[in-house]
Amino acid sequence: MDLALRPYRHPEDLAAVEAVRAAVTAVEGDVSLPGPGDGDPTDNLPHCVLAEIDGRVVGYTWMTWWSEADGTRLYLVTGAVAPDSRGRGVGRRLLAWQEARAAEVAAVEGARRPVLGGNADESQPTVRALLLRAGFRLAFTKVHMEAATGRHDVALPAGLALRPVTADQHPVLHGAIEECFADSSNGHVARTFEEYLDEVAEEQSDLGLWLAAWDGDELAGVVVNTIGADGTGETPWVAVLPRWRRRGLARALMHRSLDLLAARGVTSAALYTVLENENDSVGLYESVGYRVVARRPRYRKPLGA
């Protein structure tokens, strides 16, 4: 067997990468396989190499990185190996190359808390085994949950009231969401107010789908909803400020959220949360009718360990 790594050449190698992706999804289902062809890859192309066996492309690497709210500088190493070429050391070679490249980037950046990240869904036992053998450990589990919408009409806790969400409230809403997730060690990436507004404009601009509960002039909690292109309701943000927790506000808002989506003709709603969340968010959502449909473990390893 002649295994070799070489740099990715854009765009002439894109078809070979797509062939690897197709082979992987045929076995593992709808898993995330970022890489060339995903949006604008210019900054990431130097971190993409191809693995060839006897001249045939059988795998590739990809890397992105960002800073998280708790100060972690995460270097996410991803990629894929065609199923018919596994068990031949391809994944180990590619991962070793990625770790070395991540160390180079971290050194240039002067990263204070550099950490390697790796993802392996439940349908990817081979990838999980590769990461564990390389010293990665489970950090947290991203959970995909779904619920049928319907009429619940649950009352808010005494003293709280819903008000229509308006654009002038965005500074307060942004501040509340960031405050609620600022101490998270589960991968939260803080957003500036400008980034928040960009996300709202692109994905969540229908403020009639938002819910905000107020205690007088103080915001107590907010739920952000949107409707996807397929007609499914999506809830990217649920935030209750610390002072108003443990009073049933989150549960009441989530019931009202399902009511609101049902009134718009939506029959199914989805959200993501973290299984290990200290506020037992999975339990909260299960109590209003959501069920877990997929678990996506996130693995990490201190860079250089």
C-alpha positions as CSV (number, residue, x, y, z in Angstrom):
1,M,0.0,0.0,0.0
2,D,1.3,3.4,-1.0
3,L,-0.2,6.0,1.4
4,A,0.7,9.6,0.7
5,L,-0.5,13.0,1.9
6,R,-0.5,16.0,-0.4
7,P,-1.9,19.6,-0.3
8,Y,-5.4,20.1,-1.6
9,R,-5.6,21.9,-5.0
10,H,-8.6,24.0,-5.5
11,P,-10.8,23.5,-7.4
12,E,-9.6,20.5,-9.3
13,D,-9.6,18.3,-6.2
14,L,-13.2,19.2,-5.2
15,A,-14.8,16.3,-7.0
16,A,-12.5,13.8,-5.2
17,V,-13.4,15.3,-1.8
18,E,-17.1,15.2,-2.7
19,A,-16.7,11.5,-3.6
20,V,-15.3,10.8,-0.1
21,R,-18.1,12.7,1.5
22,A,-20.7,10.7,-0.5
23,A,-19.1,7.4,0.6
24,V,-19.1,8.5,4.2
25,T,-22.7,9.7,4.3
26,A,-23.9,6.5,2.6
27,V,-22.7,4.6,5.7
28,E,-23.0,7.1,8.5
29,G,-26.0,9.1,7.5
30,D,-26.5,12.9,7.6
31,V,-23.3,13.8,9.5
32,S,-21.5,17.1,9.3
33,L,-18.5,17.0,6.9
34,P,-17.1,20.5,6.6
35,G,-14.4,21.1,4.1
36,P,-13.7,22.5,0.6
37,G,-16.8,23.8,-1.1
38,D,-18.4,24.9,2.2
39,G,-18.9,28.6,1.7
40,D,-15.7,30.6,1.2
41,P,-12.8,28.2,2.0
42,T,-10.0,30.6,1.2
43,D,-8.6,30.9,4.8
44,N,-8.8,27.2,5.5
45,L,-7.3,25.7,2.3
46,P,-3.8,25.7,3.6
47,H,-5.0,23.3,6.4
48,C,-6.5,20.9,3.9
49,V,-4.5,17.9,2.8
50,L,-5.6,14.8,0.9
51,A,-4.7,11.2,1.7
52,E,-4.1,9.0,-1.4
53,I,-3.6,5.3,-1.6
54,D,-2.0,4.2,-4.8
55,G,-3.0,7.5,-6.3
56,R,-6.7,7.5,-5.3
57,V,-8.0,10.1,-2.9
58,V,-9.4,8.3,0.1
59,G,-9.5,11.1,2.8
60,Y,-9.0,14.7,3.6
61,T,-8.6,17.1,6.5
62,W,-10.2,20.4,7.5
63,M,-9.6,22.8,10.4
64,T,-11.4,25.9,11.8
65,W,-10.8,27.7,15.0
66,W,-12.4,30.3,17.3
67,S,-12.4,31.7,20.9
68,E,-15.1,30.6,23.3
69,A,-16.7,32.5,26.1
70,D,-14.7,30.8,28.8
71,G,-11.3,31.8,27.2
72,T,-10.7,28.5,25.3
73,R,-9.1,28.9,21.9
74,L,-10.5,25.9,20.1
75,Y,-8.9,24.3,17.0
76,L,-11.6,22.0,15.5
77,V,-10.0,19.3,13.4
78,T,-12.3,17.5,11.1
79,G,-12.2,15.6,7.8
80,A,-13.2,12.2,6.5
81,V,-11.9,8.8,5.4
82,A,-13.8,6.7,2.8
83,P,-15.2,3.6,4.6
84,D,-13.5,1.2,2.2
85,S,-10.1,2.6,3.2
86,R,-10.4,2.5,7.0
87,G,-8.3,0.3,9.2
88,R,-5.2,1.1,7.2
89,G,-3.8,3.9,9.2
90,V,-5.2,6.7,7.1
91,G,-7.1,8.4,9.9
92,R,-4.1,8.3,12.3
93,R,-1.9,9.9,9.7
94,L,-4.3,12.6,8.9
95,L,-5.1,13.4,12.6
96,A,-1.3,13.5,13.4
97,W,-0.8,16.0,10.6
98,Q,-3.7,18.1,11.9
99,E,-2.4,18.2,15.4
100,A,0.9,19.4,14.2
101,R,-0.7,22.1,12.0
102,A,-2.9,23.2,14.9
103,A,0.1,23.6,17.1
104,E,1.8,25.8,14.4
105,V,-1.2,28.1,14.2
106,A,-1.6,28.3,18.0
107,A,2.1,29.2,18.3
108,V,1.7,32.0,15.8
109,E,-1.4,33.3,17.5
110,G,0.1,33.0,21.0
111,A,-3.0,31.2,22.1
112,R,-3.2,31.0,26.0
113,R,-5.7,28.1,26.2
114,P,-5.3,26.1,23.0
115,V,-7.5,23.1,22.8
116,L,-8.1,20.6,20.0
117,G,-11.7,19.7,19.2
118,G,-13.0,16.7,17.4
119,N,-16.6,15.6,16.6
120,A,-18.1,12.1,16.3
121,D,-21.8,11.5,16.1
122,E,-23.4,8.4,17.4
123,S,-23.3,7.0,13.9
124,Q,-19.5,7.4,13.7
125,P,-18.0,4.8,16.0
126,T,-14.9,4.6,13.9
127,V,-14.2,8.3,14.3
128,R,-14.9,8.2,18.0
129,A,-12.4,5.3,18.4
130,L,-9.8,7.3,16.5
131,L,-10.2,10.3,18.7
132,L,-10.1,8.3,21.9
133,R,-7.0,6.5,20.9
134,A,-5.4,9.8,20.2
135,G,-6.1,11.1,23.7
136,F,-9.3,13.1,23.1
137,R,-12.0,12.8,25.8
138,L,-15.7,13.6,25.9
139,A,-16.2,17.3,26.8
140,F,-20.0,17.6,26.3
141,T,-22.8,16.3,24.2
142,K,-24.9,18.5,21.9
143,V,-28.4,17.2,21.8
144,H,-31.0,17.6,19.0
145,M,-34.6,17.6,20.3
146,E,-37.9,17.8,18.6
147,A,-41.5,18.4,19.7
148,A,-45.0,18.5,18.1
149,T,-46.5,22.0,18.5
150,G,-49.9,22.5,20.1
151,R,-52.1,24.5,22.4
152,H,-50.9,24.6,26.0
153,D,-51.6,28.2,27.2
154,V,-49.6,27.9,30.4
155,A,-49.7,30.9,32.6
156,L,-46.5,32.9,33.4
157,P,-45.3,33.1,37.0
158,A,-47.1,35.8,39.0
159,G,-45.8,39.4,38.4
160,L,-44.4,38.6,34.9
161,A,-45.9,39.7,31.6
162,L,-45.3,39.2,27.9
163,R,-44.8,42.2,25.7
164,P,-44.3,42.4,21.9
165,V,-40.7,42.3,21.0
166,T,-39.5,45.4,19.1
167,A,-36.2,46.4,17.5
168,D,-35.4,49.0,20.2
169,Q,-35.2,46.1,22.7
170,H,-32.3,44.4,20.9
171,P,-29.6,45.8,23.2
172,V,-31.4,44.4,26.3
173,L,-32.2,41.1,24.6
174,H,-28.6,40.7,23.4
175,G,-27.2,41.5,26.8
176,A,-29.5,39.0,28.5
177,I,-28.6,36.1,26.2
178,E,-24.9,36.7,26.6
179,E,-25.2,37.0,30.4
180,C,-27.0,33.7,30.6
181,F,-24.3,31.9,28.6
182,A,-21.2,33.8,29.7
183,D,-20.1,31.2,32.2
184,S,-20.7,28.2,30.0
185,S,-17.9,25.7,29.5
186,N,-19.9,23.9,26.8
187,G,-18.6,25.7,23.7
188,H,-20.5,29.0,23.8
189,V,-19.0,31.6,21.5
190,A,-19.8,35.2,22.7
191,R,-21.3,37.5,20.1
192,T,-20.8,41.2,19.9
193,F,-23.9,43.3,19.5
194,E,-23.1,43.8,15.8
195,E,-22.7,40.0,15.3
196,Y,-26.0,39.5,17.1
197,L,-27.8,42.0,14.8
198,D,-26.3,40.3,11.7
199,E,-27.6,36.9,12.9
200,V,-31.0,38.4,13.7
201,A,-31.2,40.0,10.2
202,E,-30.1,36.8,8.4
203,E,-32.0,34.2,10.4
204,Q,-34.4,35.5,13.1
205,S,-35.8,38.8,11.7
206,D,-39.5,37.9,12.4
207,L,-39.8,39.4,15.9
208,G,-43.4,38.1,16.0
209,L,-41.9,34.7,16.7
210,W,-40.0,35.9,19.7
211,L,-41.3,35.8,23.3
212,A,-40.0,38.2,26.0
213,A,-41.2,38.1,29.6
214,W,-40.8,41.3,31.7
215,D,-40.9,42.1,35.4
216,G,-41.8,45.7,35.3
217,D,-39.0,47.3,33.3
218,E,-36.6,44.4,33.7
219,L,-36.3,41.6,31.2
220,A,-36.8,38.2,32.9
221,G,-36.5,35.8,30.0
222,V,-36.5,35.5,26.2
223,V,-37.2,32.8,23.7
224,V,-36.1,33.2,20.1
225,N,-38.0,31.3,17.4
226,T,-37.7,31.1,13.7
227,I,-39.3,29.0,10.9
228,G,-37.0,27.1,8.6
229,A,-37.3,26.7,4.9
230,D,-38.9,23.3,5.4
231,G,-41.6,24.8,7.6
232,T,-40.1,23.4,10.8
233,G,-40.0,25.6,13.9
234,E,-36.5,26.3,15.3
235,T,-35.6,27.7,18.7
236,P,-32.0,28.8,18.7
237,W,-32.0,30.7,22.0
238,V,-33.8,30.2,25.3
239,A,-32.5,32.5,28.1
240,V,-33.8,33.2,31.6
241,L,-31.9,35.6,33.8
242,P,-30.6,34.1,37.1
243,R,-32.9,36.1,39.3
244,W,-36.0,34.6,37.7
245,R,-34.9,30.9,37.5
246,R,-36.5,28.1,39.4
247,R,-39.9,29.8,39.2
248,G,-41.3,27.9,36.2
249,L,-40.7,30.8,33.7
250,A,-38.6,28.8,31.2
251,R,-41.3,26.0,31.2
252,A,-44.1,28.5,30.7
253,L,-42.2,30.3,27.9
254,M,-41.5,27.0,26.1
255,H,-45.2,26.1,26.2
256,R,-46.1,29.5,24.9
257,S,-43.4,29.0,22.2
258,L,-45.1,25.8,21.0
259,D,-48.4,27.7,21.0
260,L,-47.0,30.5,19.0
261,L,-45.5,28.2,16.4
262,A,-48.7,26.2,16.1
263,A,-50.6,29.5,15.4
264,R,-48.3,30.0,12.5
265,G,-49.2,26.6,11.0
266,V,-46.0,24.9,12.2
267,T,-46.5,21.3,13.3
268,S,-42.9,20.4,14.5
269,A,-40.3,22.3,16.4
270,A,-36.6,21.6,17.0
271,L,-33.8,22.9,19.2
272,Y,-30.3,22.1,20.3
273,T,-29.1,22.0,23.9
274,V,-26.3,20.4,25.9
275,L,-26.9,17.2,27.8
276,E,-24.5,18.1,30.6
277,N,-26.0,21.6,31.1
278,E,-26.0,22.4,34.8
279,N,-29.6,23.7,34.5
280,D,-30.8,20.3,33.2
281,S,-32.1,21.9,30.0
282,V,-32.9,18.4,28.5
283,G,-35.2,17.7,31.5
284,L,-36.9,21.0,31.0
285,Y,-37.6,20.5,27.3
286,E,-38.7,16.9,27.9
287,S,-41.3,18.3,30.4
288,V,-42.9,20.4,27.7
289,G,-43.0,17.6,25.1
290,Y,-39.6,17.6,23.4
291,R,-37.8,14.3,22.8
292,V,-34.1,13.6,22.1
293,V,-33.7,12.5,18.4
294,A,-29.9,12.7,18.1
295,R,-26.8,13.1,20.3
296,R,-23.7,14.7,19.0
297,P,-20.7,14.2,21.4
298,R,-17.9,16.8,21.3
299,Y,-14.4,15.6,22.1
300,R,-11.5,17.7,23.3
301,K,-7.8,17.4,24.0
302,P,-5.3,20.0,25.3
303,L,-3.1,21.0,22.5
304,G,0.4,19.4,22.9
305,A,-0.9,16.8,25.3
